[in-house]
Structures are given as C-alpha cells and as structure tokens.
C-alpha cells in the first residue's frame, strides 16, 4: 500500500517507529564502536603496542620449535615476543639461524652486559622450544634513555654540574688490557685529571638530569661504549645457551640404545647362563642339606640329652659323688660365712698383736733409754763389764785345759747318716779279722 493511501494517524505512528528504529541502530553502532575500542585497547596492552620495547637478537644452530610471535620469558614472566626468525647467509660458518625478539618496558632494565644470556629450552614433548632471557649480574645496561653527547675534554671541564654527567664509555689503559675508569662513572675533577694524563681529547658523556621516553643509546661491546640509537640501528646481541629439542634428544637416546642393544643382548645371555648355574648350585645345596639332615637330627638329640636329668654331668659323675658335690655346694655359703668371720677375728687378733708389739717396743725403748742413761752416768760400767767377761772367758778356757774337766768339753763325734746305719735290709760291714766274721 502506498504511503499516500495511509491515514494521518497511521502515518504519524509509522514515523515514530522509524524514529525509534533509527535511535536503536545508532545506539547499537555506538556500543559496537565502544566494544571495538575496548578490544583494541586491551589487545594493545596485552601485545604492548603502546609500550616501549627494546630490540635484541641471538644466533642459534637450528630454528626447531621457534616461530614468530612466540613469547619470550624472564624469571618466569612473559616479557616479549619473537619478531623475526631467518637463516644466516651461506658464508657464515659459525651460526645458522638469526632470531630477533623484543623486550617491553620495564623488563629490558634487567638485561645488562654481564650475566644476561638467552636460553633456548624445550617447552613441550612435541619439539616446541621457547626463549628465556636471564637477569644481568653486572656491567652496564644494554640501552640508555639519557641524552648522549660527545664533548672535548676542555668542554667537559667547563660543565657547571659535573655530578649529573656520567662517562658513556670504558676508559682502558693504553699499556695493559684492563679498565681504568668504567662507564657510568661520575665526572669528578680527579676523573678529568686522569683522562688528561691518558691523553684523551674527546669523551662521551650521559646527562642524567634528563630521562627520555625512547632509547637514546645502545652499548657497543666491541668499542666498549654507548652509540647513538635510531630505529635503523642493529639490535643488541645476547649470547645463547641452546638446548636441543626434546625430539632430537629422544632420537639421540634411541640411537644410543640401538648401539648398546647388542651388548645388552649379550649381557642378557650371560645373565641367563649365570641363572642356570645358580639354579644347579641351589639344587646341589638342597641335596647336600638333605644328606646332612640325619646328622643334624643326631646333634639335636645329643643337645637334648645334655639338658635335664641324664645329661653329660650325670654321665661323668657317679650318684654318690653327685650327692656329695651337692652337699658341698650347699655348705659353700656357710663355709664362706665362717671364713669371713674367721678373717674378721684374725684381723682383730692381728690388730691386738700389733698394739701389744707396739707396747713391748715402747717398754724396750724405755729400758734401752734407761740403760743408756746408766751408761752415760757411769762411764766405767762398760769397762767393768768387759773386764768381767774377759776374766770369765779366761776361766772357761782354763777349765777346758784342766785334766779333770777336759772330757766335759771334748767335741762330739759327727753322726753317721741314716742311709749308712745298719738295718734289716742293709747288712753290717765288718773287718776280716773281727770275731764272728
């Protein structure tokens, strides 16, 4: 039906419906645009589109399990993405694969020239590998965000605030390959004096008063200094520690097993032969054990006879002797008690005897002391006694020589030994002219 044929009321209602439909479409379009913007913003945050990213690269032997867009991890965190995987030129005989990746802020601040490496480790059982960078342990940051300037030594001496300026290069000794002044050293007067003594005319400095959003310099390992950074500058090189993929390691393991399989089979055959010999030895031991069973039973019976009534003691001792032995053993405690008492009495008697002997010695000492006093008080006593004894001796000698008393002092004849006395078993020896011979 044409629109002109509608009544004014229907036409008014249709205009209202069209107006509401237009507003609904406009609201749906706004919601769609808001959702799309939120998705783009979330994706940008997740992918790091609006975050400063530092570029790095490494060189590997193979690109197995690595693809563009794979994550790069640091200390277990996902900090970047792989951006490029290509083969090296044919004339490069040291490395095979070039892998470039980027690390977003602020994680590139963990990467320093000393200690930072790229580890290529297996990610699953299907040959997938992942990149993991390690935290630096020293040296200098790989990228800087302070303005980089190259000045003459005279211009550096005229700087108003040297504490906000740092060296952007390592200063080496001309005669020895070691660092005299490391990079990032503050520009102090003594540092300027040392640079003048070394003959330096120009130096590279960092102005630490200003920090920019994008990188201003990248470290040059060969020159040991910071070079100006531009989007066309080559990324920083991190050395790699590559681990073969798990499939390659399994293939290598299978190859080793195949090589060792003949030896393993030979070892299995030897083990089987040894098991056979061990079985034969076990059978022989079982037969010997069966043969020794009667002897063991006899030993058990003999051991049983050594216990209780009728044991070995009953064999060796007669019944009367066993009874007497039991009596002796029963009397042993009483005898031991009596012996102990006797020893106690003997000890007491010995103590009394010792006391009496001590008293006797004291009396003897008193008598000796009295005799000594008598001798000391009468010095002629000893001479008188000696004279008396000498006269007595002369008297006895005279009596021995007197004819009446001589026989009383005649020496006695030696007695013959018993073995030479006559007896019933030994005849008396007589001279030939003795009567009765």
Secondary structure, DSSP 8 states (H G I E B T S, - for coil): --GGGS-HHHHHHHHHHHHHHHHHHHHHHHHHHHHHHHHHHHHHHHHTTTS-EEEEEEEES--TT--TT-EEEETTEEEEEEEEEEE--TT-SS--EEEEEEEETTGGGG-EEET--EEEEE-STTS-EEEEE----EEEESEE-EEEEEEEHHHHHT-S-GGGEEESB-EE-SSSSSEEE-TT-B--HHHHHHHHHHT--EEEEEEEEEE-SS--EEEETTTTEEEE--TTS--EE--EEE---HHHHHHHHHHHHHHHHHHHHHHHHHHHHHHHHHHHHHHHHHHHHHHHHHHHHHHHHHHHHTSSTTSHHHHHS-HHHHHHHHHHHHHHHHHHHHHHHHHHHHHHHHHHHHHHHHHHHHHHHHHHHHHHHHHHH-THHHHHHHHHHHHHHHHHHHHHHSTTTTGGG--------GGGS--SSS-----TTSTT-
